[in-house]
């Protein structure tokens, strides 16, 4: 099985952080979102698995980072998605549909004597800002043990929020009948949750469908959505099942969701006082309320930190009171009192008492 990861988008909902880095590089609980995703893959897939990353915006940051950390864990392939155009030097793209299609060059002609081999040689597609709480081993079990050509993960969302998602309508056997992108009227509360697995035959059929849409595009066309092509895949006879993620998914596509995901990850793994010496962490006259994460070479002075605070490496906090915050790398805070805030890397902030702060990288206040 080959893993396809579209990572080209600019992450406009995460501005100002994505002005200086890709959206999948937001740091939570001591790692980038991309690290959390790829580490979970490493627990399920072996080192012979090909990881195909579709890169575009900030492509060099992604390729260098992944090569450094994961060259011995996956067979790496990087494919560039060319910008459709630019707005004030910021690129925009033809969308998720084109990104997935670009992986077609990594799938050769094959024939299979049975469905098991067809599925084994298929694809798994993930979105770079979503992490399922369930393990991938569970999803792969459902994929291989079901008499289907593919699976799409879904999660239940409130009826009033369903219009913000792509949603699916299923039959009594959980087979998907319809997929609708951001419906204006309520049709289902099962939102697509960003993980797809398809047999090789279904994958190549999907590529053919996507190519048809791409060949018809004009300068005035909207971006190419994946949802329409998946509906066509079902219409021509492929059986695709919805796998309901009962535990949900961590979605890091919006600032509020970043804080929710950070909270969940910290509950699973929090730093201990015994770790301070090994990580060269200094804590003086401070009270640390777990769960928290503190990066190496950081200093916490005369402060109250936690719960649910992530602090990146090489940061300094002095006279601060912080709760439910994400603080990225090499950031200096003095006399700051805040909750529910996200503060980027290389930031220097003093003398502020305010909740819900959003401060981008390299800011001074």
QUIPEDA-V528103 format. One record per residue. OMEGA is omega as a letter, one per 20 degrees, with the letter a starting at -180 (* if undefined). Layout:
# QUIPEDA-V528103
OMEGA ; OMEGA
This chain:
# QUIPEDA-V528103
r ; r ; a ; a ; r ; a ; a ; a ; a ; r ; a ; a ; r ; r ; j ; a ; a ; r ; a ; a ; r ; a ; a ; r ; r ; a ; r ; r ; r ; a ; r ; r ; a ; r ; r ; a ; a ; r ; r ; r ; a ; r ; a ; a ; a ; a ; r ; a ; r ; r ; a ; r ; r ; a ; r ; r ; a ; a ; a ; r ; a ; a ; a ; a ; a ; r ; a ; a ; a ; a ; a ; a ; r ; r ; a ; r ; r ; r ; a ; r ; a ; r ; r ; a ; a ; r ; a ; r ; r ; a ; r ; a ; a ; r ; a ; a ; r ; a ; r ; a ; a ; r ; a ; a ; a ; a ; a ; r ; a ; r ; a ; a ; r ; a ; a ; r ; r ; a ; a ; a ; a ; a ; r ; a ; r ; r ; a ; r ; a ; r ; r ; r ; r ; r ; r ; r ; r ; a ; r ; r ; r ; r ; a ; a ; r ; r ; a ; r ; a ; r ; r ; r ; r ; r ; r ; r ; r ; a ; a ; a ; a ; a ; r ; a ; q ; a ; r ; r ; a ; r ; a ; r ; a ; r ; a ; r ; a ; r ; a ; r ; r ; a ; r ; r ; a ; r ; a ; r ; r ; a ; r ; a ; r ; r ; a ; r ; a ; r ; r ; r ; r ; r ; a ; r ; r ; r ; r ; r ; r ; r ; r ; r ; a ; r ; a ; a ; r ; r ; a ; a ; r ; r ; a ; r ; r ; a ; a ; a ; r ; r ; r ; r ; r ; a ; a ; r ; r ; a ; a ; a ; r ; r ; a ; r ; a ; r ; r ; a ; r ; a ; a ; a ; r ; r ; a ; r ; r ; a ; r ; r ; r ; r ; a ; a ; r ; r ; r ; a ; a ; r ; r ; r ; r ; a ; a ; a ; a ; a ; r ; r ; r ; r ; a ; r ; a ; r ; a ; r ; r ; j ; r ; r ; r ; a ; a ; r ; r ; r ; r ; a ; r ; a ; r ; a ; r ; i ; r ; r ; r ; r ; a ; a ; r ; r ; r ; r ; r ; r ; a ; r ; a ; r ; r ; a ; r ; r ; a ; a ; r ; a ; a ; r ; r ; r ; r ; r ; a ; r ; r ; a ; r ; a ; a ; a ; r ; a ; r ; a ; r ; r ; r ; r ; a ; r ; r ; r ; r ; a ; a ; a ; r ; r ; r ; r ; *
